[in-house]
Amino acid sequence: MPAIEITAFFDLANLYMCEILADLHQTAFANTDQSGWSAADFQTMSDNPHVHHFTLLKDHKPVGIIAYSLVLDEAEILTFAIALKQQSQGLGQYLLEFSLDALKQKGGKNIFLEVKANNDRALNLYTKMGFKTIDTRKNYYTDSNGIKSDAIIMRF
Ligand SMILES: CC(C)(COP(=O)(O)OP(=O)(O)OC[C@H]1O[C@@H](n2cnc3c(N)ncnc32)[C@H](O)[C@@H]1OP(=O)(O)O)[C@@H](O)C(=O)NCCC(=O)NCCS
C-alpha cells in the first residue's frame, strides 16, 4: 500500500525544490499540447504572499502539485498536475478535493480556474467536483504550431 501524503511545506524559495516540481510538472503535461512550468516559474510563486500550493507525495516522492491564489474570499487555481505515470489512479481527484476543502476553510468562497477547451481529462474532473463553466475566452491559447484554442473559465 503506497503512502500518500499532502504537504504545504515544499519550500519554493529553494531552487532544488522548484527543479523537482518543474520536472514533475513537465512530465505531467508531456502527453498534452501544453508545456509544463519551469523551476523559475515555481520560484516566482514564492514572491507572492497570496499564492500557496500543496504537493502530493506518494511514498515520500512528489507526484502532484496544485497552486492557487487566495485574496479575501476569491481564489484561483493557477496550476494543477499529476505526474504522467501516476495519472488516472484517483490522485488528482484526491488532491483537488483536499485543496477545495482547505480553500473553503481559509475563507475561499468563489473559486475560479481556467482550462483549455480540449483538456477532456481536466474538464471531466472539474465538472465531477462541481465546477461550472461561466465563460469562454475565444482563441486564448496558441500552441507551437500556431493553432488557437479556447479557454474555459469555471467557477466552484
Ligand atoms: C487532469 C489531471 C490533474 C487529473 O488527475 P488524475 O490523477 O489523472 O485524475 P483521477 O485519476 O483522480 O481521475 C479523476 C477524474 O478525472 C477524469 N479523468 C481522469 N483520467 C481521465 C481520462 N483518461 N479520460 C477522461 N477523464 C479522465 C475523470 O472524470 C475521473 O473520474 P472517474 O475516475 O470517476 O471517471 C491529470 O490527468 C493531469 O495532470 N493532466 C495533465 C495536466 C493537466 O491537464 N492539468 C490540468 C490543467 S487545467
The ligand as an SDF file (V2000), in Angstrom:
LIG
                    3D

 48 50  0  0  0  0  0  0  0  0999 V2000
   -6.0260   16.4840  -15.0810 C   0  0  0  0  0  0  0  0  0  0  0  0
   -5.2750   15.6430  -14.0620 C   0  0  0  0  0  0  0  0  0  0  0  0
   -4.7100   16.5460  -12.9660 C   0  0  0  0  0  0  0  0  0  0  0  0
   -6.2580   14.6560  -13.4330 C   0  0  0  0  0  0  0  0  0  0  0  0
   -5.5710   13.8870  -12.4540 O   0  0  0  0  0  0  0  0  0  0  0  0
   -5.6770   12.2880  -12.4480 P   0  0  0  0  0  0  0  0  0  0  0  0
   -4.9480   11.8010  -11.2500 O   0  0  0  0  0  0  0  0  0  0  0  0
   -5.2230   11.7990  -13.7730 O   0  0  0  0  0  0  0  0  0  0  0  0
   -7.2570   12.0800  -12.3010 O   0  0  0  0  0  0  0  0  0  0  0  0
   -8.0200   10.9930  -11.3940 P   0  0  0  0  0  0  0  0  0  0  0  0
   -7.4250    9.6500  -11.6160 O   0  0  0  0  0  0  0  0  0  0  0  0
   -8.0990   11.4810   -9.9950 O   0  0  0  0  0  0  0  0  0  0  0  0
   -9.4610   10.9710  -12.0690 O   0  0  0  0  0  0  0  0  0  0  0  0
  -10.4900   11.8030  -11.6120 C   0  0  0  0  0  0  0  0  0  0  0  0
  -11.4390   12.1150  -12.7410 C   0  0  0  0  0  0  0  0  0  0  0  0
  -10.7310   12.7730  -13.7940 O   0  0  0  0  0  0  0  0  0  0  0  0
  -11.2880   12.3860  -15.0480 C   0  0  0  0  0  0  0  0  0  0  0  0
  -10.2950   11.5780  -15.7900 N   0  0  0  0  0  0  0  0  0  0  0  0
   -9.1460   11.0260  -15.2900 C   0  0  0  0  0  0  0  0  0  0  0  0
   -8.4890   10.3610  -16.2790 N   0  0  0  0  0  0  0  0  0  0  0  0
   -9.2500   10.5160  -17.4040 C   0  0  0  0  0  0  0  0  0  0  0  0
   -9.0880   10.0570  -18.7550 C   0  0  0  0  0  0  0  0  0  0  0  0
   -8.0260    9.3260  -19.1230 N   0  0  0  0  0  0  0  0  0  0  0  0
  -10.0390   10.4260  -19.6470 N   0  0  0  0  0  0  0  0  0  0  0  0
  -11.1020   11.1700  -19.2880 C   0  0  0  0  0  0  0  0  0  0  0  0
  -11.3100   11.6300  -17.9990 N   0  0  0  0  0  0  0  0  0  0  0  0
  -10.3860   11.2890  -17.0910 C   0  0  0  0  0  0  0  0  0  0  0  0
  -12.4870   11.5350  -14.7070 C   0  0  0  0  0  0  0  0  0  0  0  0
  -13.6040   12.3790  -14.5080 O   0  0  0  0  0  0  0  0  0  0  0  0
  -12.0600   10.9220  -13.3880 C   0  0  0  0  0  0  0  0  0  0  0  0
  -13.1490   10.4790  -12.6260 O   0  0  0  0  0  0  0  0  0  0  0  0
  -13.6470    8.9370  -12.8090 P   0  0  0  0  0  0  0  0  0  0  0  0
  -12.4550    8.0950  -12.4620 O   0  0  0  0  0  0  0  0  0  0  0  0
  -14.7770    8.8110  -11.8460 O   0  0  0  0  0  0  0  0  0  0  0  0
  -14.0430    8.7820  -14.2540 O   0  0  0  0  0  0  0  0  0  0  0  0
   -4.1030   14.8420  -14.7040 C   0  0  0  0  0  0  0  0  0  0  0  0
   -4.6140   13.9940  -15.6900 O   0  0  0  0  0  0  0  0  0  0  0  0
   -3.0150   15.7200  -15.2780 C   0  0  0  0  0  0  0  0  0  0  0  0
   -2.0690   16.0900  -14.5780 O   0  0  0  0  0  0  0  0  0  0  0  0
   -3.1250   16.0410  -16.5940 N   0  0  0  0  0  0  0  0  0  0  0  0
   -2.0860   16.8490  -17.2760 C   0  0  0  0  0  0  0  0  0  0  0  0
   -2.0020   18.2520  -16.6980 C   0  0  0  0  0  0  0  0  0  0  0  0
   -3.3350   18.9740  -16.7850 C   0  0  0  0  0  0  0  0  0  0  0  0
   -4.0470   18.8890  -17.7770 O   0  0  0  0  0  0  0  0  0  0  0  0
   -3.6540   19.7320  -15.7030 N   0  0  0  0  0  0  0  0  0  0  0  0
   -4.8810   20.4970  -15.6350 C   0  0  0  0  0  0  0  0  0  0  0  0
   -4.6780   21.8310  -16.2640 C   0  0  0  0  0  0  0  0  0  0  0  0
   -6.1340   22.8420  -16.1290 S   0  0  0  0  0  0  0  0  0  0  0  0
  1  2  1  0
  2  3  1  0
  2  4  1  0
  2 36  1  0
  4  5  1  0
  5  6  1  0
  6  7  2  0
  6  8  1  0
  6  9  1  0
  9 10  1  0
 10 11  2  0
 10 12  1  0
 10 13  1  0
 13 14  1  0
 14 15  1  0
 15 16  1  0
 15 30  1  0
 16 17  1  0
 17 18  1  0
 17 28  1  0
 18 19  1  0
 18 27  1  0
 19 20  2  0
 20 21  1  0
 21 22  1  0
 21 27  2  0
 22 23  1  0
 22 24  2  0
 24 25  1  0
 25 26  2  0
 26 27  1  0
 28 29  1  0
 28 30  1  0
 30 31  1  0
 31 32  1  0
 32 33  2  0
 32 34  1  0
 32 35  1  0
 36 37  1  0
 36 38  1  0
 38 39  2  0
 38 40  1  0
 40 41  1  0
 41 42  1  0
 42 43  1  0
 43 44  2  0
 43 45  1  0
 45 46  1  0
 46 47  1  0
 47 48  1  0
M  END
$$$$
